[in-house]
Amino acid sequence: MITFIDNSDKIKKLLEHATAAGLEAAAAEIEAQAMKNTPVDTGQLKGSWGHTVDEDNMIATIGNTLENSIWTEFGTGEYSLEGNGRKTPWSYKDEEGDWHTTTGKKPVRMLHNAFVTKENAVIRILAQSIKDRMK
């Protein structure tokens, strides 16, 4: 007589835990690289990176909470990455009350470059996480 034991639920749970752990490690890796890629003026932008992992949907989100991160990532004005920025100079008043004129800000691509730089590392991290937990 042959007895079949269905361990598919246990395997599925192990795979889910391994994937979630891998996503956490991979997101942390990309976040750390994005921080390294971030220009420093006051340090506020560099210190505002973070990540979350949605284990229900197996999605990792890496981002920055400051509005300035969008402008730094994609550029503004004539330097806008998509070319859809303002084409004429503008003036603004800083916190000290001084006026400045600008034509925009060049994109730095902190997050994009972090992902490109760490893409192979992320693949290895996820594979290793699954391998380690499926033994």
C-alpha positions, 0 to 999 in steps of 0.5 A: 500500500502507498500512502500519500502525504500532502505537504503542499500547505507546509511548503507553500508557507515556507516559500511565503516566509522565504519570499517575505524575508528575501523581499525585506533583505532586498529592499534594505539593500536597495534602500541603503544604496539609495541613501549612498546615492543621495546628495547631502546638504542638510542630511534630511533627504538622505535620512528620509529613506525607508521601505516596507514589505507587504507580505500579503501581496509580496511587494516591497516598496522603497521610498523617501518621505520628503517632497524634495526627493521627487525633484532630486530624483527626476529633476525640475525645470529645463533639466526635468528627466521627461523634458516636461519641466518649465522652460523659463527661469523662476524666482523663489524666496528661501527660509531666510528671506533671500531671493534666488532665480533658477532654471531648475535642478538636474536629476540625480536618480538616487533610487533608479540608480540604486535599483540598477546597481543592486539588481543582481544582488537582489536576485541573489538575495531572493534566491539565497533566502528561498534556498536557506529556508527550503532545506 
